[in-house]
Amino acid sequence: MIKIAIMGAGSTVFAKNVIGDCMLTPSLKGATIALYDINAKRLEESQLMVNTLNSNLDARAVVDVYCGVESRKAALDGADFVINTIQVGGYEPSTVIDFEIPAKYGLRQTIADTLGIGGIFRALRTIPVVNAFGRDMAEVCPEAVFLNYVNPMAMITGAFQRTFDIQSIGLCHSVQSCASKLLENHGMKQEGIRWNIFGINHMAWLLEIERDGVDIYPLIKKSYRDAREQILDMGGAGAVVEAAKARGDEDRSLERLSRIARDMVRHDMMLHFGYYVTESSEHNAEYSPYWIRRDHPELIDRFAIPIDEYPRRCKKQIEQWEEVRDDIVANPTLVHKKTHEYASDILEAVVEDKPLRVHGNVLNTGLLISNLPADCCVEIPCLIDQNGIHPCRVGSLPEACAAMNRTNINVQLLTIEAALSGSRDALYQAALLDPHTACELCIDDIIAMCDEMIQAHGEMLPPLH
């Protein structure tokens, strides 16, 4: 019997997607599903949801529930697969700290979960918890496959893979939809498309996109140049987005222009560095020094950069959960449709020896990407079968793309060092080398900001010396 441990199962909506997908997979029917969380109320809600799905989907699963740190090892005991979905510190207090203290120093952020000061401190409080899972796994399920869905992806996955000899992979949503969303935004058809993507998480590069063997990048770039001229003539991306909101769906051409306007950062990266990146413009705006700048405040409106976007999303999700909880938790007719998440497909590939290709995050051991550091975490194609995870060697990136990746990798590697060794200096250095932070703040302010955030997070962080 297959055992699947869901760590952070109190994330009910995401747990529904992952567990529901598994329940719809024939080879996983009858599995034991261990639900683990430290939040008893959210865990109970997820248990009710899973029990309903189990019945309505005829999954015949055995559902066990484990609450609290003292039950963690029991949840993992004998697991074949461990799926990590935790968020350490939640919206309050941690996300609030990640935004409010930097804002006092004049540092603006959009999402702050992958890089930047927010990403650094999210990693510092999460890596010790995830590595505690790894220590337990090494004792009670060393042959299990570990699937990480938690951000900051490269730091969490990189720290785990550097520490444990456990088969593992980091999974993100951005690669699957990258090419199709780009084509949709430009009104181009999807049929006959072949693409190639690799790099690092949230900054992997769409290196090739062809239709029926013909490179269509020149068409995409021309379409964007034309759209960019229109957008700037109308007063910038912010003005276009607001105009589209006012008109609703009445003006199809304006609606399409608005979609491109909301994604101008990535499109401009494509023009200047040659290639489109996988993750959204609101993310990539804070991964580099070019778009959020005190000396050019007009860029915020020109590129429609949503400052403080993640806190807004968190508040909205909290409000929405209050509205939809009963539809998910207390709905006796609840069912599920297969999602685009990789997890159930990976489990099926291992259980059935059914070869599968996914894009995943793994250490760059053996220089899978030849012009990135060997100890960084890269996002590349991986083959999955009954023997586990097999990363593919993909060669080198265009040098400009590799250079952009390295600016982010610097921060990732130093943050991992800080989390694993407790080095306060490594934390400072990670912050000092962060591209956006360094373009906004001086050294003294960056260090003072870090000290204040360390104090505010308190025991949620590992001891730093």
VENBELFEN-V681481 format. One record per backbone hydrogen bond with DSSP energy under -1.0 kcal/mol. NH is the residue of the N-H (numbers start at 1). CO is the residue of the C=O. If there is no record, write none. Layout:
# VENBELFEN-V681481
NH;CO
NH;CO
This chain:
# VENBELFEN-V681481
4;32
5;81
6;34
7;83
8;36
9;36
11;8
12;10
15;11
16;12
17;13
18;14
19;15
20;16
21;17
22;18
23;19
24;20
25;22
28;25
29;26
30;59
31;28
32;2
33;62
34;4
35;64
36;6
37;66
43;39
44;40
45;41
46;42
47;43
48;44
49;45
50;46
51;47
52;48
53;49
54;50
55;51
56;52
57;53
59;54
62;31
64;33
66;35
68;37
71;68
72;69
75;71
76;72
77;73
78;140
79;76
80;3
81;3
82;145
83;5
84;147
85;7
94;89
95;90
96;91
97;93
98;94
99;95
100;96
101;97
103;99
104;100
106;103
107;102
119;115
120;116
121;117
122;118
123;119
124;120
125;121
126;122
127;123
130;126
131;127
132;128
133;129
134;130
135;131
136;132
137;133
138;134
140;136
141;137
144;141
145;80
146;167
147;82
148;169
149;84
156;152
157;153
158;154
159;155
160;156
161;157
162;158
163;159
164;160
166;164
169;146
170;361
171;148
178;175
181;177
182;178
183;179
184;180
185;181
186;182
187;184
188;183
193;190
194;210
196;208
198;205
199;379
200;203
203;200
205;198
206;276
207;196
207;205
208;196
210;194
211;214
212;192
214;211
216;209
220;216
221;217
222;218
223;219
224;220
225;221
226;222
227;223
228;224
229;225
230;226
231;227
232;228
233;229
234;230
235;232
236;231
237;302
238;301
240;236
241;237
242;238
243;239
244;240
245;241
246;242
247;243
248;244
250;247
255;251
256;252
257;253
258;254
259;255
260;256
261;257
262;258
263;260
264;261
267;263
268;264
269;265
270;266
271;267
272;268
273;269
274;270
278;204
284;280
285;281
286;283
287;284
299;296
300;297
302;298
303;299
305;300
307;305
308;109
309;306
310;110
312;308
313;309
314;310
315;311
316;312
317;313
318;314
319;315
320;316
321;317
322;318
323;319
324;320
325;321
328;324
328;325
329;325
334;331
346;342
347;343
348;344
349;345
350;346
351;347
352;348
354;349
356;384
358;382
360;380
361;170
362;378
364;376
367;364
370;395
372;369
376;373
378;362
379;199
380;360
382;358
383;390
384;356
385;388
388;385
390;383
392;381
394;368
395;368
402;398
403;399
404;400
405;401
406;402
407;403
409;405
410;406
412;408
413;409
414;410
415;411
416;412
417;413
418;414
419;415
420;416
421;417
422;418
427;423
428;424
429;425
430;426
431;427
432;428
433;429
438;434
439;435
441;437
446;442
447;443
448;444
449;445
450;446
451;447
452;448
453;449
454;450
455;451
456;452
457;453
458;454
460;457
461;458
465;422
